[in-house]
Amino acid sequence: MSLLQDYQRWIANARAAGRPLAGYSCPHCGQAIETLRPSPDVEPFDSLTTCPHCQQLHFKVVWSNGRVQTTTGTGAIHTSQEVTA
C-alpha cells in the first residue's frame, strides 16, 4: 500500500471516529493535507512529517483552534488557519 493510500485510510478512520481535524497545504507541493487537532487542554502537537502527496519532509505545529504552522527547514514559516470538522 502506498503512503497516500495509508494516509487516506487513516483520515477516513479519524473522520468516522469523530476526531477533530485541521487542514493545511504542504509547504513543498501545495496539496491539501489534514491532520489531527489536539484537544484544547493540551499543548500544541508538533512533529516532523512526510507529505502523503510528494513525500517531502516538513515540520508542523498544530494548535487546538486548527491553526497549523509548517516549515521546510529553509527558515520560511507557513501558517494556515483552515479548520476542518
N, CA, C and O atoms as a Maestro MAE file, in Angstrom:
{
 s_m_m2io_version
 :::
 2.0.0
}

f_m_ct {
 s_m_title
 :::
 protein
 m_atom[340] {
  # First column is atom index #
  i_m_mmod_type
  r_m_x_coord
  r_m_y_coord
  r_m_z_coord
  i_m_residue_number
  s_m_chain_name
  s_m_pdb_residue_name
  s_m_pdb_atom_name
  i_m_atomic_number
  :::
  1 25 0.850 -1.181 0.000 1 A "MET " " N  " 7
  2 3 0.000 0.000 0.000 1 A "MET " " CA " 6
  3 2 0.894 1.242 0.000 1 A "MET " " C  " 6
  4 15 1.925 1.260 0.672 1 A "MET " " O  " 8
  5 25 0.515 2.256 -0.731 2 A "SER " " N  " 7
  6 3 1.322 3.471 -0.828 2 A "SER " " CA " 6
  7 2 1.084 4.387 0.373 2 A "SER " " C  " 6
  8 15 0.106 4.240 1.107 2 A "SER " " O  " 8
  9 25 1.993 5.323 0.551 3 A "LEU " " N  " 7
  10 3 1.859 6.302 1.620 3 A "LEU " " CA " 6
  11 2 0.538 7.067 1.482 3 A "LEU " " C  " 6
  12 15 -0.151 7.293 2.477 3 A "LEU " " O  " 8
  13 25 0.182 7.465 0.261 4 A "LEU " " N  " 7
  14 3 -1.059 8.206 0.040 4 A "LEU " " CA " 6
  15 2 -2.272 7.350 0.410 4 A "LEU " " C  " 6
  16 15 -3.214 7.855 1.021 4 A "LEU " " O  " 8
  17 25 -2.265 6.095 0.060 5 A "GLN " " N  " 7
  18 3 -3.383 5.213 0.408 5 A "GLN " " CA " 6
  19 2 -3.479 5.020 1.922 5 A "GLN " " C  " 6
  20 15 -4.575 5.022 2.481 5 A "GLN " " O  " 8
  21 25 -2.339 4.855 2.580 6 A "ASP " " N  " 7
  22 3 -2.326 4.742 4.044 6 A "ASP " " CA " 6
  23 2 -2.906 6.001 4.682 6 A "ASP " " C  " 6
  24 15 -3.720 5.927 5.603 6 A "ASP " " O  " 8
  25 25 -2.476 7.155 4.179 7 A "TYR " " N  " 7
  26 3 -2.958 8.443 4.691 7 A "TYR " " CA " 6
  27 2 -4.471 8.560 4.498 7 A "TYR " " C  " 6
  28 15 -5.185 8.929 5.430 7 A "TYR " " O  " 8
  29 25 -4.957 8.252 3.313 8 A "GLN " " N  " 7
  30 3 -6.390 8.366 3.031 8 A "GLN " " CA " 6
  31 2 -7.208 7.442 3.930 8 A "GLN " " C  " 6
  32 15 -8.276 7.830 4.404 8 A "GLN " " O  " 8
  33 25 -6.726 6.239 4.167 9 A "ARG " " N  " 7
  34 3 -7.414 5.298 5.049 9 A "ARG " " CA " 6
  35 2 -7.403 5.823 6.490 9 A "ARG " " C  " 6
  36 15 -8.417 5.747 7.183 9 A "ARG " " O  " 8
  37 25 -6.264 6.354 6.940 10 A "TRP " " N  " 7
  38 3 -6.139 6.875 8.290 10 A "TRP " " CA " 6
  39 2 -7.085 8.060 8.515 10 A "TRP " " C  " 6
  40 15 -7.755 8.132 9.546 10 A "TRP " " O  " 8
  41 25 -7.141 8.986 7.555 11 A "ILE " " N  " 7
  42 3 -8.035 10.151 7.664 11 A "ILE " " CA " 6
  43 2 -9.488 9.706 7.664 11 A "ILE " " C  " 6
  44 15 -10.287 10.239 8.434 11 A "ILE " " O  " 8
  45 25 -9.851 8.750 6.829 12 A "ALA " " N  " 7
  46 3 -11.228 8.243 6.803 12 A "ALA " " CA " 6
  47 2 -11.601 7.653 8.163 12 A "ALA " " C  " 6
  48 15 -12.710 7.878 8.648 12 A "ALA " " O  " 8
  49 25 -10.693 6.906 8.781 13 A "ASN " " N  " 7
  50 3 -10.949 6.339 10.102 13 A "ASN " " CA " 6
  51 2 -11.075 7.430 11.163 13 A "ASN " " C  " 6
  52 15 -11.930 7.339 12.043 13 A "ASN " " O  " 8
  53 25 -10.229 8.461 11.086 14 A "ALA " " N  " 7
  54 3 -10.298 9.573 12.044 14 A "ALA " " CA " 6
  55 2 -11.625 10.312 11.911 14 A "ALA " " C  " 6
  56 15 -12.247 10.660 12.914 14 A "ALA " " O  " 8
  57 25 -12.059 10.551 10.675 15 A "ARG " " N  " 7
  58 3 -13.357 11.212 10.454 15 A "ARG " " CA " 6
  59 2 -14.497 10.357 11.006 15 A "ARG " " C  " 6
  60 15 -15.388 10.862 11.691 15 A "ARG " " O  " 8
  61 25 -14.461 9.062 10.702 16 A "ALA " " N  " 7
  62 3 -15.518 8.156 11.159 16 A "ALA " " CA " 6
  63 2 -15.597 8.119 12.687 16 A "ALA " " C  " 6
  64 15 -16.676 7.935 13.251 16 A "ALA " " O  " 8
  65 25 -14.470 8.293 13.342 17 A "ALA " " N  " 7
  66 3 -14.426 8.296 14.801 17 A "ALA " " CA " 6
  67 2 -14.763 9.666 15.393 17 A "ALA " " C  " 6
  68 15 -14.816 9.816 16.613 17 A "ALA " " O  " 8
  69 25 -14.991 10.666 14.534 18 A "GLY " " N  " 7
  70 3 -15.344 11.996 15.011 18 A "GLY " " CA " 6
  71 2 -14.174 12.795 15.556 18 A "GLY " " C  " 6
  72 15 -14.375 13.748 16.310 18 A "GLY " " O  " 8
  73 25 -12.959 12.427 15.190 19 A "ARG " " N  " 7
  74 3 -11.765 13.136 15.667 19 A "ARG " " CA " 6
  75 2 -11.690 14.521 15.027 19 A "ARG " " C  " 6
  76 15 -11.978 14.652 13.837 19 A "ARG " " O  " 8
  77 25 -11.312 15.560 15.779 20 A "PRO " " N  " 7
  78 3 -11.183 16.905 15.205 20 A "PRO " " CA " 6
  79 2 -9.948 16.976 14.300 20 A "PRO " " C  " 6
  80 15 -8.861 16.537 14.677 20 A "PRO " " O  " 8
  81 25 -10.134 17.531 13.109 21 A "LEU " " N  " 7
  82 3 -9.057 17.629 12.124 21 A "LEU " " CA " 6
  83 2 -8.773 19.082 11.775 21 A "LEU " " C  " 6
  84 15 -9.645 19.944 11.884 21 A "LEU " " O  " 8
  85 25 -7.555 19.336 11.358 22 A "ALA " " N  " 7
  86 3 -7.149 20.645 10.843 22 A "ALA " " CA " 6
  87 2 -6.576 20.421 9.455 22 A "ALA " " C  " 6
  88 15 -5.931 19.404 9.201 22 A "ALA " " O  " 8
  89 25 -6.808 21.360 8.567 23 A "GLY " " N  " 7
  90 3 -6.295 21.251 7.213 23 A "GLY " " CA " 6
  91 2 -5.215 22.278 6.953 23 A "GLY " " C  " 6
  92 15 -5.247 23.382 7.496 23 A "GLY " " O  " 8
  93 25 -4.253 21.904 6.114 24 A "TYR " " N  " 7
  94 3 -3.207 22.832 5.703 24 A "TYR " " CA " 6
  95 2 -2.656 22.387 4.367 24 A "TYR " " C  " 6
  96 15 -2.961 21.289 3.902 24 A "TYR " " O  " 8
  97 25 -1.854 23.223 3.748 25 A "SER " " N  " 7
  98 3 -1.229 22.897 2.472 25 A "SER " " CA " 6
  99 2 0.216 22.487 2.693 25 A "SER " " C  " 6
  100 15 0.918 23.087 3.507 25 A "SER " " O  " 8
  101 25 0.659 21.471 1.973 26 A "CYS " " N  " 7
  102 3 2.058 21.063 2.050 26 A "CYS " " CA " 6
  103 2 2.937 22.241 1.634 26 A "CYS " " C  " 6
  104 15 2.679 22.850 0.596 26 A "CYS " " O  " 8
  105 25 3.955 22.576 2.401 27 A "PRO " " N  " 7
  106 3 4.822 23.700 2.042 27 A "PRO " " CA " 6
  107 2 5.699 23.400 0.823 27 A "PRO " " C  " 6
  108 15 6.325 24.312 0.283 27 A "PRO " " O  " 8
  109 25 5.756 22.155 0.384 28 A "HIS " " N  " 7
  110 3 6.550 21.796 -0.799 28 A "HIS " " CA " 6
  111 2 5.698 21.794 -2.068 28 A "HIS " " C  " 6
  112 15 6.025 22.472 -3.042 28 A "HIS " " O  " 8
  113 25 4.601 21.028 -2.052 29 A "CYS " " N  " 7
  114 3 3.822 20.831 -3.291 29 A "CYS " " CA " 6
  115 2 2.492 21.573 -3.300 29 A "CYS " " C  " 6
  116 15 1.870 21.696 -4.355 29 A "CYS " " O  " 8
  117 25 2.040 22.075 -2.143 30 A "GLY " " N  " 7
  118 3 0.798 22.829 -2.076 30 A "GLY " " CA " 6
  119 2 -0.464 21.988 -1.977 30 A "GLY " " C  " 6
  120 15 -1.562 22.540 -1.915 30 A "GLY " " O  " 8
  121 25 -0.335 20.664 -1.960 31 A "GLN " " N  " 7
  122 3 -1.512 19.800 -1.850 31 A "GLN " " CA " 6
  123 2 -2.129 19.909 -0.449 31 A "GLN " " C  " 6
  124 15 -1.431 20.158 0.533 31 A "GLN " " O  " 8
  125 25 -3.436 19.719 -0.383 32 A "ALA " " N  " 7
  126 3 -4.153 19.772 0.886 32 A "ALA " " CA " 6
  127 2 -3.839 18.535 1.726 32 A "ALA " " C  " 6
  128 15 -3.800 17.415 1.216 32 A "ALA " " O  " 8
  129 25 -3.617 18.760 3.023 33 A "ILE " " N  " 7
  130 3 -3.348 17.695 3.983 33 A "ILE " " CA " 6
  131 2 -4.229 17.953 5.195 33 A "ILE " " C  " 6
  132 15 -4.447 19.102 5.581 33 A "ILE " " O  " 8
  133 25 -4.730 16.890 5.788 34 A "GLU " " N  " 7
  134 3 -5.453 17.002 7.046 34 A "GLU " " CA " 6
  135 2 -4.657 16.296 8.129 34 A "GLU " " C  " 6
  136 15 -3.945 15.328 7.865 34 A "GLU " " O  " 8
  137 25 -4.787 16.791 9.346 35 A "THR " " N  " 7
  138 3 -4.086 16.217 10.488 35 A "THR " " CA " 6
  139 2 -4.963 16.360 11.719 35 A "THR " " C  " 6
  140 15 -5.896 17.162 11.735 35 A "THR " " O  " 8
  141 25 -4.667 15.588 12.742 36 A "LEU " " N  " 7
  142 3 -5.432 15.689 13.985 36 A "LEU " " CA " 6
  143 2 -5.168 17.016 14.681 36 A "LEU " " C  " 6
  144 15 -4.063 17.557 14.633 36 A "LEU " " O  " 8
  145 25 -6.213 17.526 15.330 37 A "ARG " " N  " 7
  146 3 -6.066 18.697 16.198 37 A "ARG " " CA " 6
  147 2 -5.995 18.206 17.632 37 A "ARG " " C  " 6
  148 15 -6.705 17.271 18.000 37 A "ARG " " O  " 8
  149 25 -5.153 18.820 18.443 38 A "PRO " " N  " 7
  150 3 -5.139 18.457 19.866 38 A "PRO " " CA " 6
  151 2 -6.372 19.017 20.568 38 A "PRO " " C  " 6
  152 15 -6.993 19.966 20.090 38 A "PRO " " O  " 8
  153 25 -6.716 18.425 21.694 39 A "SER " " N  " 7
  154 3 -7.828 18.968 22.469 39 A "SER " " CA " 6
  155 2 -7.369 20.278 23.119 39 A "SER " " C  " 6
  156 15 -6.171 20.492 23.302 39 A "SER " " O  " 8
  157 25 -8.313 21.151 23.465 40 A "PRO " " N  " 7
  158 3 -7.960 22.472 23.994 40 A "PRO " " CA " 6
  159 2 -7.145 22.459 25.286 40 A "PRO " " C  " 6
  160 15 -6.481 23.446 25.603 40 A "PRO " " O  " 8
  161 25 -7.183 21.370 26.028 41 A "ASP " " N  " 7
  162 3 -6.499 21.334 27.316 41 A "ASP " " CA " 6
  163 2 -5.069 20.803 27.243 41 A "ASP " " C  " 6
  164 15 -4.452 20.572 28.282 41 A "ASP " " O  " 8
  165 25 -4.536 20.607 26.054 42 A "VAL " " N  " 7
  166 3 -3.157 20.117 25.914 42 A "VAL " " CA " 6
  167 2 -2.334 21.091 25.065 42 A "VAL " " C  " 6
  168 15 -2.872 21.958 24.376 42 A "VAL " " O  " 8
  169 25 -1.038 20.921 25.140 43 A "GLU " " N  " 7
  170 3 -0.118 21.736 24.342 43 A "GLU " " CA " 6
  171 2 -0.298 21.431 22.854 43 A "GLU " " C  " 6
  172 15 -0.819 20.373 22.501 43 A "GLU " " O  " 8
  173 25 0.126 22.343 21.983 44 A "PRO " " N  " 7
  174 3 0.065 22.056 20.540 44 A "PRO " " CA " 6
  175 2 0.874 20.805 20.201 44 A "PRO " " C  " 6
  176 15 1.859 20.483 20.864 44 A "PRO " " O  " 8
  177 25 0.430 20.107 19.146 45 A "PHE " " N  " 7
  178 3 1.178 18.968 18.621 45 A "PHE " " CA " 6
  179 2 2.290 19.490 17.726 45 A "PHE " " C  " 6
  180 15 2.086 20.461 16.997 45 A "PHE " " O  " 8
  181 25 3.452 18.874 17.766 46 A "ASP " " N  " 7
  182 3 4.486 19.186 16.785 46 A "ASP " " CA " 6
  183 2 5.103 17.880 16.306 46 A "ASP " " C  " 6
  184 15 5.230 16.922 17.068 46 A "ASP " " O  " 8
  185 25 5.483 17.854 15.038 47 A "SER " " N  " 7
  186 3 6.085 16.634 14.504 47 A "SER " " CA " 6
  187 2 6.782 16.906 13.173 47 A "SER " " C  " 6
  188 15 6.449 17.837 12.440 47 A "SER " " O  " 8
  189 25 7.749 16.063 12.901 48 A "LEU " " N  " 7
  190 3 8.356 16.005 11.582 48 A "LEU " " CA " 6
  191 2 7.494 15.036 10.799 48 A "LEU " " C  " 6
  192 15 7.292 13.901 11.230 48 A "LEU " " O  " 8
  193 25 6.988 15.458 9.670 49 A "THR " " N  " 7
  194 3 6.022 14.645 8.938 49 A "THR " " CA " 6
  195 2 6.366 14.584 7.457 49 A "THR " " C  " 6
  196 15 7.105 15.424 6.944 49 A "THR " " O  " 8
  197 25 5.832 13.598 6.787 50 A "THR " " N  " 7
  198 3 6.039 13.401 5.360 50 A "THR " " CA " 6
  199 2 4.741 13.693 4.633 50 A "THR " " C  " 6
  200 15 3.688 13.185 5.019 50 A "THR " " O  " 8
  201 25 4.799 14.495 3.596 51 A "CYS " " N  " 7
  202 3 3.614 14.774 2.788 51 A "CYS " " CA " 6
  203 2 3.196 13.481 2.082 51 A "CYS " " C  " 6
  204 15 4.024 12.831 1.444 51 A "CYS " " O  " 8
  205 25 1.920 13.106 2.191 52 A "PRO " " N  " 7
  206 3 1.477 11.889 1.521 52 A "PRO " " CA " 6
  207 2 1.417 12.031 0.005 52 A "PRO " " C  " 6
  208 15 1.314 11.032 -0.706 52 A "PRO " " O  " 8
  209 25 1.480 13.264 -0.496 53 A "HIS " " N  " 7
  210 3 1.395 13.508 -1.938 53 A "HIS " " CA " 6
  211 2 2.773 13.533 -2.603 53 A "HIS " " C  " 6
  212 15 3.005 12.823 -3.582 53 A "HIS " " O  " 8
  213 25 3.691 14.354 -2.067 54 A "CYS " " N  " 7
  214 3 5.013 14.496 -2.698 54 A "CYS " " CA " 6
  215 2 6.118 13.763 -1.942 54 A "CYS " " C  " 6
  216 15 7.242 13.653 -2.433 54 A "CYS " " O  " 8
  217 25 5.801 13.260 -0.747 55 A "GLN " " N  " 7
  218 3 6.715 12.503 0.103 55 A "GLN " " CA " 6
  219 2 7.934 13.300 0.566 55 A "GLN " " C  " 6
  220 15 8.978 12.723 0.869 55 A "GLN " " O  " 8
  221 25 7.799 14.635 0.622 56 A "GLN " " N  " 7
  222 3 8.844 15.500 1.160 56 A "GLN " " CA " 6
  223 2 8.594 15.727 2.651 56 A "GLN " " C  " 6
  224 15 7.449 15.768 3.101 56 A "GLN " " O  " 8
  225 25 9.675 15.873 3.402 57 A "LEU " " N  " 7
  226 3 9.568 16.119 4.840 57 A "LEU " " CA " 6
  227 2 9.300 17.589 5.147 57 A "LEU " " C  " 6
  228 15 9.785 18.485 4.456 57 A "LEU " " O  " 8
  229 25 8.520 17.814 6.196 58 A "HIS " " N  " 7
  230 3 8.346 19.154 6.744 58 A "HIS " " CA " 6
  231 2 8.004 19.028 8.219 58 A "HIS " " C  " 6
  232 15 7.556 17.978 8.680 58 A "HIS " " O  " 8
  233 25 8.221 20.111 8.951 59 A "PHE " " N  " 7
  234 3 7.913 20.166 10.383 59 A "PHE " " CA " 6
  235 2 6.597 20.901 10.532 59 A "PHE " " C  " 6
  236 15 6.385 21.923 9.879 59 A "PHE " " O  " 8
  237 25 5.699 20.397 11.390 60 A "LYS " " N  " 7
  238 3 4.416 21.064 11.602 60 A "LYS " " CA " 6
  239 2 4.130 21.211 13.084 60 A "LYS " " C  " 6
  240 15 4.550 20.396 13.905 60 A "LYS " " O  " 8
  241 25 3.399 22.278 13.405 61 A "VAL " " N  " 7
  242 3 2.872 22.514 14.747 61 A "VAL " " CA " 6
  243 2 1.379 22.750 14.566 61 A "VAL " " C  " 6
  244 15 0.970 23.567 13.741 61 A "VAL " " O  " 8
  245 25 0.557 22.024 15.348 62 A "VAL " " N  " 7
  246 3 -0.898 22.105 15.219 62 A "VAL " " CA " 6
  247 2 -1.488 22.524 16.556 62 A "VAL " " C  " 6
  248 15 -1.221 21.900 17.583 62 A "VAL " " O  " 8
  249 25 -2.299 23.594 16.543 63 A "TRP " " N  " 7
  250 3 -2.971 24.085 17.740 63 A "TRP " " CA " 6
  251 2 -4.406 23.578 17.776 63 A "TRP " " C  " 6
  252 15 -4.947 23.150 16.756 63 A "TRP " " O  " 8
  253 25 -5.013 23.628 18.945 64 A "SER " " N  " 7
  254 3 -6.379 23.129 19.117 64 A "SER " " CA " 6
  255 2 -7.415 23.940 18.330 64 A "SER " " C  " 6
  256 15 -8.492 23.424 18.031 64 A "SER " " O  " 8
  257 25 -7.113 25.186 17.992 65 A "ASN " " N  " 7
  258 3 -8.046 26.000 17.216 65 A "ASN " " CA " 6
  259 2 -7.959 25.719 15.716 65 A "ASN " " C  " 6
  260 15 -8.667 26.349 14.930 65 A "ASN " " O  " 8
  261 25 -7.098 24.777 15.308 66 A "GLY " " N  " 7
  262 3 -6.975 24.420 13.903 66 A "GLY " " CA " 6
  263 2 -5.849 25.114 13.174 66 A "GLY " " C  " 6
  264 15 -5.603 24.835 12.001 66 A "GLY " " O  " 8
  265 25 -5.162 26.013 13.849 67 A "ARG " " N  " 7
  266 3 -4.024 26.693 13.215 67 A "ARG " " CA " 6
  267 2 -2.880 25.700 13.036 67 A "ARG " " C  " 6
  268 15 -2.569 24.925 13.941 67 A "ARG " " O  " 8
  269 25 -2.262 25.732 11.865 68 A "VAL " " N  " 7
  270 3 -1.130 24.853 11.568 68 A "VAL " " CA " 6
  271 2 0.010 25.705 11.022 68 A "VAL " " C  " 6
  272 15 -0.183 26.487 10.092 68 A "VAL " " O  " 8
  273 25 1.195 25.551 11.601 69 A "GLN " " N  " 7
  274 3 2.403 26.193 11.084 69 A "GLN " " CA " 6
  275 2 3.319 25.104 10.568 69 A "GLN " " C  " 6
  276 15 3.494 24.064 11.202 69 A "GLN " " O  " 8
  277 25 3.908 25.360 9.396 70 A "THR " " N  " 7
  278 3 4.850 24.399 8.822 70 A "THR " " CA " 6
  279 2 6.129 25.115 8.417 70 A "THR " " C  " 6
  280 15 6.132 26.318 8.158 70 A "THR " " O  " 8
  281 25 7.205 24.356 8.369 71 A "THR " " N  " 7
  282 3 8.462 24.861 7.834 71 A "THR " " CA " 6
  283 2 9.174 23.712 7.138 71 A "THR " " C  " 6
  284 15 9.019 22.548 7.508 71 A "THR " " O  " 8
  285 25 9.952 24.057 6.129 72 A "THR " " N  " 7
  286 3 10.661 23.046 5.355 72 A "THR " " CA " 6
  287 2 12.124 22.955 5.764 72 A "THR " " C  " 6
  288 15 12.873 22.147 5.215 72 A "THR " " O  " 8
  289 25 12.530 23.764 6.711 73 A "GLY " " N  " 7
  290 3 13.921 23.772 7.115 73 A "GLY " " CA " 6
  291 2 14.711 24.871 6.437 73 A "GLY " " C  " 6
  292 15 15.891 25.058 6.732 73 A "GLY " " O  " 8
  293 25 14.077 25.602 5.529 74 A "THR " " N  " 7
  294 3 14.749 26.710 4.855 74 A "THR " " CA " 6
  295 2 14.594 28.008 5.627 74 A "THR " " C  " 6
  296 15 15.163 29.036 5.259 74 A "THR " " O  " 8
  297 25 13.810 27.951 6.710 75 A "GLY " " N  " 7
  298 3 13.577 29.142 7.506 75 A "GLY " " CA " 6
  299 2 12.227 29.784 7.232 75 A "GLY " " C  " 6
  300 15 11.748 30.581 8.039 75 A "GLY " " O  " 8
  301 25 11.605 29.450 6.102 76 A "ALA " " N  " 7
  302 3 10.292 30.013 5.776 76 A "ALA " " CA " 6
  303 2 9.222 29.311 6.610 76 A "ALA " " C  " 6
  304 15 9.190 28.082 6.671 76 A "ALA " " O  " 8
  305 25 8.353 30.079 7.248 77 A "ILE " " N  " 7
  306 3 7.268 29.524 8.053 77 A "ILE " " CA " 6
  307 2 5.960 29.813 7.346 77 A "ILE " " C  " 6
  308 15 5.693 30.943 6.936 77 A "ILE " " O  " 8
  309 25 5.151 28.781 7.211 78 A "HIS " " N  " 7
  310 3 3.846 28.891 6.558 78 A "HIS " " CA " 6
  311 2 2.787 28.643 7.618 78 A "HIS " " C  " 6
  312 15 2.904 27.701 8.402 78 A "HIS " " O  " 8
  313 25 1.742 29.488 7.650 79 A "THR " " N  " 7
  314 3 0.680 29.352 8.636 79 A "THR " " CA " 6
  315 2 -0.644 29.202 7.903 79 A "THR " " C  " 6
  316 15 -0.931 29.937 6.958 79 A "THR " " O  " 8
  317 25 -1.446 28.244 8.349 80 A "SER " " N  " 7
  318 3 -2.772 28.009 7.804 80 A "SER " " CA " 6
  319 2 -3.791 28.183 8.907 80 A "SER " " C  " 6
  320 15 -3.583 27.718 10.028 80 A "SER " " O  " 8
  321 25 -4.886 28.846 8.603 81 A "GLN " " N  " 7
  322 3 -5.969 28.985 9.572 81 A "GLN " " CA " 6
  323 2 -7.146 28.099 9.177 81 A "GLN " " C  " 6
  324 15 -8.184 28.119 9.838 81 A "GLN " " O  " 8
  325 25 -6.997 27.330 8.118 82 A "GLU " " N  " 7
  326 3 -8.082 26.470 7.632 82 A "GLU " " CA " 6
  327 2 -8.430 25.443 8.701 82 A "GLU " " C  " 6
  328 15 -7.554 24.751 9.220 82 A "GLU " " O  " 8
  329 25 -9.703 25.353 9.022 83 A "VAL " " N  " 7
  330 3 -10.139 24.395 10.024 83 A "VAL " " CA " 6
  331 2 -11.106 23.429 9.371 83 A "VAL " " C  " 6
  332 15 -12.039 23.840 8.681 83 A "VAL " " O  " 8
  333 25 -10.880 22.154 9.589 84 A "THR " " N  " 7
  334 3 -11.747 21.103 9.066 84 A "THR " " CA " 6
  335 2 -12.465 20.470 10.231 84 A "THR " " C  " 6
  336 15 -11.917 20.372 11.329 84 A "THR " " O  " 8
  337 25 -13.689 20.041 9.997 85 A "ALA " " N  " 7
  338 3 -14.501 19.413 11.066 85 A "ALA " " CA " 6
  339 2 -13.681 18.576 11.879 85 A "ALA " " C  " 6
  340 15 -14.172 17.963 12.827 85 A "ALA " " O  " 8
  :::
 }
 m_bond[339] {
  # First column is bond index #
  i_m_from
  i_m_to
  i_m_order
  :::
  1 1 2 1
  2 2 3 1
  3 3 4 2
  4 3 5 1
  5 5 6 1
  6 6 7 1
  7 7 8 2
  8 7 9 1
  9 9 10 1
  10 10 11 1
  11 11 12 2
  12 11 13 1
  13 13 14 1
  14 14 15 1
  15 15 16 2
  16 15 17 1
  17 17 18 1
  18 18 19 1
  19 19 20 2
  20 19 21 1
  21 21 22 1
  22 22 23 1
  23 23 24 2
  24 23 25 1
  25 25 26 1
  26 26 27 1
  27 27 28 2
  28 27 29 1
  29 29 30 1
  30 30 31 1
  31 31 32 2
  32 31 33 1
  33 33 34 1
  34 34 35 1
  35 35 36 2
  36 35 37 1
  37 37 38 1
  38 38 39 1
  39 39 40 2
  40 39 41 1
  41 41 42 1
  42 42 43 1
  43 43 44 2
  44 43 45 1
  45 45 46 1
  46 46 47 1
  47 47 48 2
  48 47 49 1
  49 49 50 1
  50 50 51 1
  51 51 52 2
  52 51 53 1
  53 53 54 1
  54 54 55 1
  55 55 56 2
  56 55 57 1
  57 57 58 1
  58 58 59 1
  59 59 60 2
  60 59 61 1
  61 61 62 1
  62 62 63 1
  63 63 64 2
  64 63 65 1
  65 65 66 1
  66 66 67 1
  67 67 68 2
  68 67 69 1
  69 69 70 1
  70 70 71 1
  71 71 72 2
  72 71 73 1
  73 73 74 1
  74 74 75 1
  75 75 76 2
  76 75 77 1
  77 77 78 1
  78 78 79 1
  79 79 80 2
  80 79 81 1
  81 81 82 1
  82 82 83 1
  83 83 84 2
  84 83 85 1
  85 85 86 1
  86 86 87 1
  87 87 88 2
  88 87 89 1
  89 89 90 1
  90 90 91 1
  91 91 92 2
  92 91 93 1
  93 93 94 1
  94 94 95 1
  95 95 96 2
  96 95 97 1
  97 97 98 1
  98 98 99 1
  99 99 100 2
  100 99 101 1
  101 101 102 1
  102 102 103 1
  103 103 104 2
  104 103 105 1
  105 105 106 1
  106 106 107 1
  107 107 108 2
  108 107 109 1
  109 109 110 1
  110 110 111 1
  111 111 112 2
  112 111 113 1
  113 113 114 1
  114 114 115 1
  115 115 116 2
  116 115 117 1
  117 117 118 1
  118 118 119 1
  119 119 120 2
  120 119 121 1
  121 121 122 1
  122 122 123 1
  123 123 124 2
  124 123 125 1
  125 125 126 1
  126 126 127 1
  127 127 128 2
  128 127 129 1
  129 129 130 1
  130 130 131 1
  131 131 132 2
  132 131 133 1
  133 133 134 1
  134 134 135 1
  135 135 136 2
  136 135 137 1
  137 137 138 1
  138 138 139 1
  139 139 140 2
  140 139 141 1
  141 141 142 1
  142 142 143 1
  143 143 144 2
  144 143 145 1
  145 145 146 1
  146 146 147 1
  147 147 148 2
  148 147 149 1
  149 149 150 1
  150 150 151 1
  151 151 152 2
  152 151 153 1
  153 153 154 1
  154 154 155 1
  155 155 156 2
  156 155 157 1
  157 157 158 1
  158 158 159 1
  159 159 160 2
  160 159 161 1
  161 161 162 1
  162 162 163 1
  163 163 164 2
  164 163 165 1
  165 165 166 1
  166 166 167 1
  167 167 168 2
  168 167 169 1
  169 169 170 1
  170 170 171 1
  171 171 172 2
  172 171 173 1
  173 173 174 1
  174 174 175 1
  175 175 176 2
  176 175 177 1
  177 177 178 1
  178 178 179 1
  179 179 180 2
  180 179 181 1
  181 181 182 1
  182 182 183 1
  183 183 184 2
  184 183 185 1
  185 185 186 1
  186 186 187 1
  187 187 188 2
  188 187 189 1
  189 189 190 1
  190 190 191 1
  191 191 192 2
  192 191 193 1
  193 193 194 1
  194 194 195 1
  195 195 196 2
  196 195 197 1
  197 197 198 1
  198 198 199 1
  199 199 200 2
  200 199 201 1
  201 201 202 1
  202 202 203 1
  203 203 204 2
  204 203 205 1
  205 205 206 1
  206 206 207 1
  207 207 208 2
  208 207 209 1
  209 209 210 1
  210 210 211 1
  211 211 212 2
  212 211 213 1
  213 213 214 1
  214 214 215 1
  215 215 216 2
  216 215 217 1
  217 217 218 1
  218 218 219 1
  219 219 220 2
  220 219 221 1
  221 221 222 1
  222 222 223 1
  223 223 224 2
  224 223 225 1
  225 225 226 1
  226 226 227 1
  227 227 228 2
  228 227 229 1
  229 229 230 1
  230 230 231 1
  231 231 232 2
  232 231 233 1
  233 233 234 1
  234 234 235 1
  235 235 236 2
  236 235 237 1
  237 237 238 1
  238 238 239 1
  239 239 240 2
  240 239 241 1
  241 241 242 1
  242 242 243 1
  243 243 244 2
  244 243 245 1
  245 245 246 1
  246 246 247 1
  247 247 248 2
  248 247 249 1
  249 249 250 1
  250 250 251 1
  251 251 252 2
  252 251 253 1
  253 253 254 1
  254 254 255 1
  255 255 256 2
  256 255 257 1
  257 257 258 1
  258 258 259 1
  259 259 260 2
  260 259 261 1
  261 261 262 1
  262 262 263 1
  263 263 264 2
  264 263 265 1
  265 265 266 1
  266 266 267 1
  267 267 268 2
  268 267 269 1
  269 269 270 1
  270 270 271 1
  271 271 272 2
  272 271 273 1
  273 273 274 1
  274 274 275 1
  275 275 276 2
  276 275 277 1
  277 277 278 1
  278 278 279 1
  279 279 280 2
  280 279 281 1
  281 281 282 1
  282 282 283 1
  283 283 284 2
  284 283 285 1
  285 285 286 1
  286 286 287 1
  287 287 288 2
  288 287 289 1
  289 289 290 1
  290 290 291 1
  291 291 292 2
  292 291 293 1
  293 293 294 1
  294 294 295 1
  295 295 296 2
  296 295 297 1
  297 297 298 1
  298 298 299 1
  299 299 300 2
  300 299 301 1
  301 301 302 1
  302 302 303 1
  303 303 304 2
  304 303 305 1
  305 305 306 1
  306 306 307 1
  307 307 308 2
  308 307 309 1
  309 309 310 1
  310 310 311 1
  311 311 312 2
  312 311 313 1
  313 313 314 1
  314 314 315 1
  315 315 316 2
  316 315 317 1
  317 317 318 1
  318 318 319 1
  319 319 320 2
  320 319 321 1
  321 321 322 1
  322 322 323 1
  323 323 324 2
  324 323 325 1
  325 325 326 1
  326 326 327 1
  327 327 328 2
  328 327 329 1
  329 329 330 1
  330 330 331 1
  331 331 332 2
  332 331 333 1
  333 333 334 1
  334 334 335 1
  335 335 336 2
  336 335 337 1
  337 337 338 1
  338 338 339 1
  339 339 340 2
  :::
 }
}
